[in-house]
Amino acid sequence: MPRYEYRCRSCGATFEKTRPMSEASAPIDCPGGHADTVKLFSMVAVGGLAKPAAAPSSGASGGCCGGGCCS
């Protein structure tokens, strides 16, 4: 389930809540009990290093189709 970030307009608290996507825009009270909250826009950054795919080996296995049909 995704986590959403909200801000309370009454007290200024920012908080997160894990809930189904179908309930993302449903009203939610802040931890202080105030009902005047808004969902914040969140940007997700995913990082990492990509590794190049291994080149197919040609040889005893028959190359592109596993052998026999394209030789």
N, C-alpha and C positions, 0 to 999 in steps of 0.2 A: 504494500500500500504506500502511496506517496505521502510525503510530508509537505504541509503547506505552512506558510508564515503569515501571521496576522498582526495587526496593530490596533490597539484600543485608542479610540479618539478621546475618551474621557480621561484616562490616566497616562496615556502615552506608552504603555507597556507593549513590548513586542514579544510574541510567543509563537511556538510551532505546535502543530497538531497533526498527527497521523490519522488520516481518514480516507475512505473510498473516494475515487474521482467523482462519483455521482453526488457526493456531499460537499465538494470543494467550495461551492458558493453559498451553501446553506448558512444561516445565522449561527454564530458561536459566541459564547461569553468569554471574556478575558479571565485570567486567573484571579483577578480582583473582583469578579462578579459583574462587571459592566457589560452591557449588551451592544454598545455602539462600537463595533469592530469592523475593520476592512481587511480583505485579503490582499497581501502585498504581491507584487510581481517579482518572481524569482527567476534568475538566469542560472543555468547549470553549465558548468564548464567541466568537460571530461578531458583528461590529458593522458598521455602515455606514449610509448614508443612502438611504432609499427615495425614488424619484422617482415622482410620480403619473403614471399612464398618460395618454397623449394622448387627448383626446376624438375620437371618430370624426367625420370631416368629412362634412357633407352638402352636396350640390351636384351638380356635373356627373357624379360617379361613380354616382349613383343611390341613395345613402343606404345602407340596411341590407343590401340583398342584391346590390348591384352593378349594379342597373339593370333596368328593364323589368318585372319580375314583380310588384312591389308598389306600383306607382304608381296 
